[in-house]
């Protein structure tokens, strides 16, 4: 009997893997209400406990991620994000949608809404709030202007890196980054006496990485993805002051999502400036037994506007009652599967 070659053995192994992957994908697709983010996190945690002689535990997350994202309905879709390439928003988009899509970067949140509204992209991903810096005003303003739906959400842990072609910190004379990034890394910069060098403020951390790659004796504060994109070495990882710094993103589309077992609804409420208007409005949530998750105030065109989120789907009877009662004051932004409690 002829001995099987290495390629024959590998073929048989991969044939088994393909069959198992097919079963896994079929199982996930049979339960559309599954919380993808929680599923990925829990599976990664459990699989890292399994002993493996040849697979580094750090690779498990990447392998699992590529498998799971292949089950999502949005493969080969056009998705627009706040650029340039290598930005935190792109990182959040890839974490949400996987790699099998057509990604396009634009230079403002307004342009994300515009591109989706014009039908040139199926989905857009926009930042809505940061745990350190609060609500993103430009996103709220765009929700007031455009009639698009929120169809999902995702949260990204924001980790800053210091990148440079310099091998020694002492050789760094200039640091490029956004003003917010400098603020969020102040302790690190002071500890390494980098608060004494020249700060150059630019519009994005990705541009900062590009400039640092081009200029001698310089560095940048940016994401790890930006360092890879611009081929510049990382000197230090996780240099942010607050290790729990997170940004929440919303997925916008002309489409609407189907009701699931665990939904969240977001609205904008434009209330009158009369005495007790907010209290009376919130009292109706209590009457309808609707659990509020969030309420943030924001001024739009000189008028108090409230960004409000609560448990449930807009097709639920109690939420329908609330929306119809206040139809002149409320703009419903969408109901979508809940993936996070809060940041």
VOGU-3710 file (C-alpha; in Angstrom, 3 decimals, decimal comma):
1> xxxxxxxxxx> 0,000/0,000/0,000  1,332/3,398/-1,057  2,238/5,695/1,847  0,226/8,930/1,950  2,236/12,034/1,115  2,268/15,115/3,350  -0,070/16,927/0,978  -2,538/14,008/1,086  -2,498/14,058/4,887  -3,017/17,807/4,951
11> xxxxxxxxxx> -5,877/17,462/2,463  -7,686/14,978/4,729  -7,172/17,169/7,795  -8,461/20,282/6,027  -11,375/18,324/4,580  -12,451/17,536/8,160  -11,947/21,188/9,173  -14,122/22,396/6,295  -16,895/19,992/7,240  -16,818/21,140/10,871
21> xxxxxxxxxx> -16,759/24,824/9,828  -19,761/24,201/7,598  -21,635/22,696/10,569  -20,631/25,630/12,785  -21,775/28,254/10,277  -25,080/26,447/9,722  -25,699/26,343/13,484  -25,010/30,067/13,928  -27,180/31,019/10,951  -30,042/28,950/12,358
31> xxxxxxxxxx> -30,192/31,336/15,351  -30,275/34,906/13,919  -30,922/36,422/17,363  -27,497/35,348/18,667  -25,454/38,194/20,145  -22,406/38,018/17,848  -20,152/40,125/20,067  -20,911/38,117/23,214  -20,623/34,835/21,295  -17,173/35,732/19,977
41> xxxxxxxxxx> -15,955/36,900/23,386  -17,221/33,830/25,275  -15,926/31,315/22,739  -12,501/32,977/22,670  -12,317/32,899/26,471  -13,196/29,188/26,623  -10,969/28,113/23,740  -7,923/29,875/25,216  -8,169/27,465/28,154  -7,753/24,480/25,826
51> xxxxxxxxxx> -4,224/23,112/25,616  -2,526/23,266/22,219  1,019/22,308/21,329  1,292/24,346/18,131  -1,266/27,156/18,250  -0,415/30,351/20,121  -3,395/31,407/22,322  -3,194/34,915/20,840  -4,086/33,482/17,412  -7,311/31,872/18,605
61> xxxxxxxxxx> -9,213/35,163/18,606  -8,166/35,939/15,022  -9,024/32,451/13,741  -12,394/32,471/15,472  -13,146/36,012/14,307  -12,654/35,159/10,631  -14,858/32,089/10,999  -17,685/33,883/12,774  -17,733/36,930/10,512  -18,257/34,649/7,506
71> xxxxxxxxxx> -21,702/33,878/8,932  -22,814/37,507/8,967  -25,308/38,780/6,434  -23,138/41,738/5,489  -20,388/40,131/3,461  -19,179/41,915/0,298  -21,062/45,072/1,245  -19,891/48,660/0,809  -19,138/50,154/4,215  -18,015/53,724/4,821
81> xxxxxxxxxx> -16,047/54,830/7,864  -14,305/57,908/9,237  -10,805/57,807/7,800  -8,056/57,828/6,874  -7,040/54,203/6,613  -5,827/52,863/9,935  -8,203/54,968/12,046  -9,942/53,721/15,175  -13,233/53,859/13,262  -11,851/51,492/10,628
91> xxxxxxxxxx> -10,702/49,175/13,388  -14,213/49,227/14,885  -15,698/48,565/11,426  -13,498/45,518/10,850  -14,288/44,226/14,349  -17,999/44,523/13,542  -18,170/43,472/9,898  -15,107/41,288/9,379  -12,638/41,540/6,517  -14,790/40,347/3,611
101> xxxxxxxxxx> -16,240/43,744/2,721  -15,494/46,831/0,628  -14,347/49,572/2,978  -14,225/53,248/2,028  -12,923/56,107/4,142  -14,320/59,648/4,190  -13,089/62,716/6,029  -16,082/63,616/8,214  -19,034/62,125/10,082  -21,357/64,216/7,913
111> xxxxxxxxxx> -19,943/62,549/4,792  -20,610/59,102/6,262  -24,297/59,987/6,587  -24,273/61,572/3,115  -22,757/58,517/1,401  -25,231/56,106/3,015  -28,138/58,453/2,298  -27,103/58,670/-1,371  -26,988/54,876/-1,595  -23,273/54,689/-2,344
121> xxxxxxxxxx> -22,706/52,581/0,761  -24,958/50,034/2,438  -23,652/50,770/5,939  -21,817/53,529/7,739  -20,115/53,357/11,122  -20,111/56,496/13,276  -18,817/57,231/16,795  -21,572/58,180/19,230  -19,771/58,459/22,583  -16,441/58,032/24,321
131> xxxxxxxxxx> -16,074/57,054/27,960  -13,582/59,887/28,537  -14,941/62,634/26,282  -18,699/62,031/26,235  -21,246/62,330/23,430  -20,162/63,068/19,838  -22,023/66,214/18,836  -21,467/65,849/15,079  -23,220/62,468/15,099  -26,257/63,852/16,957
141> xxxxxxxxxx> -26,442/66,780/14,535  -26,396/64,417/11,553  -29,173/62,276/13,024  -31,243/65,456/13,143  -30,528/66,158/9,471  -30,693/62,704/7,853  -33,418/60,060/8,033  -31,281/56,957/8,387  -31,722/53,988/10,707  -29,469/52,669/13,434
151> xxxxxxxxxx> -29,149/48,943/12,716  -26,397/47,948/15,141  -23,748/48,994/17,624  -20,235/48,019/18,649  -17,698/49,117/21,256  -13,953/49,478/20,764  -11,403/49,590/23,562  -9,191/52,551/22,697  -5,515/51,730/23,159  -2,899/54,264/22,081
161> xxxxxxxxxx> 0,614/53,378/20,990  3,738/55,498/20,663  5,324/54,811/17,276  8,621/56,039/15,908  11,595/55,149/13,752  13,764/56,342/16,629  15,233/53,531/18,687  15,671/55,721/21,769  13,031/57,945/23,354  15,721/60,595/23,911
171> xxxxxxxxxx> 16,025/61,054/20,127  12,383/62,134/19,737  12,071/65,893/19,168  8,511/66,084/17,780  5,306/64,125/18,434  2,314/64,170/16,081  -1,253/63,372/17,135  -4,765/64,680/17,789  -5,279/66,995/20,738  -7,537/64,433/22,438
181> xxxxxxxxxx> -4,883/61,723/22,125  -2,281/63,965/23,753  -4,695/64,615/26,626  -5,438/60,914/27,046  -1,729/60,019/27,304  -0,507/62,862/29,521  0,834/60,661/32,350  2,925/58,527/29,993  4,302/61,584/28,204  5,275/63,208/31,477
191> xxxxxxxxxx> 6,889/60,039/32,856  9,158/59,769/29,812  9,825/63,541/29,677  8,085/63,683/26,313  5,946/66,571/27,513  9,086/68,659/26,931  9,270/68,000/23,168  7,326/69,758/20,416  3,669/68,718/19,962  2,253/68,903/16,442
201> xxxxxxxxxx> -1,544/68,719/16,393  -3,097/67,027/13,339  -6,640/66,030/12,397  -6,193/62,273/12,806  -3,925/59,818/14,583  -3,440/57,973/11,296  -2,049/61,115/9,665  0,177/61,463/12,739  1,621/57,993/12,096  2,220/58,872/8,440
211> xxxxxxxxxx> 4,066/62,076/9,359  6,175/60,294/11,973  7,157/57,696/9,377  8,310/60,461/7,021  10,177/62,726/9,429  13,357/62,093/11,398  13,445/62,407/15,190  9,676/62,265/15,394  6,981/60,035/16,858  3,210/59,705/16,851
221> xxxxxxxxxx> 0,431/58,680/19,186  -1,897/56,444/17,196  -3,623/53,068/17,011  -1,761/49,806/16,436  -3,605/49,511/13,113  -2,190/52,890/12,051  1,333/51,700/12,878  0,831/48,641/10,664  -0,730/50,697/7,860  2,176/53,159/7,842
231> xxxxxxxxxx> 4,890/50,569/8,493  6,323/52,334/11,535  7,564/50,464/14,637  5,748/50,565/17,977  7,914/51,765/20,840  5,251/51,464/23,567  1,798/49,874/23,690  -1,205/50,952/25,778  0,117/54,377/26,759  -3,303/55,849/27,565
241> xxxxxxxxxx> -3,936/57,156/31,107  -7,335/55,499/31,398  -7,109/51,774/30,653  -10,911/51,634/30,410  -11,103/54,198/27,609  -13,787/52,998/25,195  -15,678/54,378/22,220  -19,121/53,207/21,196  -20,053/53,209/17,522  -23,430/52,999/15,776
251> xxxxxxxxxx> -24,115/51,310/12,439  -26,366/53,361/10,146  -28,213/52,257/7,029  -31,328/52,790/4,950  -32,260/49,252/5,923  -34,064/48,275/9,109  -33,371/45,350/11,403  -35,696/42,530/12,328  -36,965/42,306/15,880  -34,917/40,009/18,142
261> xxxxxxxxxx> -35,201/38,788/21,735  -32,910/41,547/23,017  -33,276/44,960/21,372  -32,468/48,567/22,120  -34,162/51,668/20,699  -32,602/55,108/20,229  -34,537/58,338/19,796  -34,012/62,079/19,690  -36,524/64,111/21,684  -36,990/67,815/21,023
271> xxxxxxxxxx> -38,954/69,115/23,985  -40,383/72,558/24,640  -38,608/74,839/27,080  -41,707/74,974/29,262  -41,635/74,147/32,965  -41,673/70,392/33,696  -41,616/69,259/30,047  -38,746/66,800/30,557  -40,153/65,388/33,809  -43,586/64,884/32,244
281> xxxxxxxxxx> -42,025/63,235/29,209  -39,958/60,815/31,285  -42,986/59,976/33,420  -44,537/58,301/30,370  -41,615/55,848/30,267  -42,512/54,823/33,799  -46,202/54,458/32,915  -45,368/52,222/29,947  -42,780/50,252/31,993  -39,963/51,093/29,589
291> xxxxxxxxxx> -36,463/50,765/31,034  -34,255/53,747/30,173  -30,576/53,076/29,394  -29,331/56,549/28,620  -30,340/60,196/28,352  -27,914/62,847/27,111  -28,702/66,495/26,460  -27,348/68,314/23,436  -28,006/71,748/21,954  -29,034/71,689/18,278
301> xxxxxxxxxx> -29,689/75,040/16,590  -30,115/76,664/19,986  -32,735/74,158/21,143  -32,395/71,510/23,855  -32,326/68,058/22,292  -32,148/64,776/24,190  -30,514/61,604/22,907  -32,358/58,787/24,675  -31,950/55,005/24,612  -34,128/52,353/26,180
311> xxxxxxxxxx> -34,842/48,624/26,269  -37,107/47,085/23,649  -38,123/47,362/20,011  -40,228/50,095/18,425  -42,773/47,436/17,420  -43,386/46,521/21,087  -46,844/47,708/22,144  -45,703/49,846/25,074  -43,051/51,567/22,940  -45,561/52,105/20,128
321> xxxxxxxxxx> -47,824/53,839/22,662  -45,013/56,141/23,779  -43,883/57,008/20,261  -47,404/57,732/19,019  -48,211/59,931/22,044  -45,119/62,068/21,428  -44,880/61,747/17,645  -44,347/65,512/17,188  -41,498/65,604/19,690  -39,707/62,342/18,921
331> xxxxxxxxxx> -37,551/61,217/16,041  -37,017/57,460/16,254  -33,500/56,625/15,098  -34,004/52,869/15,065  -34,326/49,635/16,995  -31,440/47,167/16,811  -29,872/44,175/18,613  -28,388/45,240/21,918  -24,704/44,330/22,205  -23,507/46,504/25,082
341> xxx> -24,947/47,825/28,330  -22,968/51,030/28,455  -19,433/52,372/28,274
//
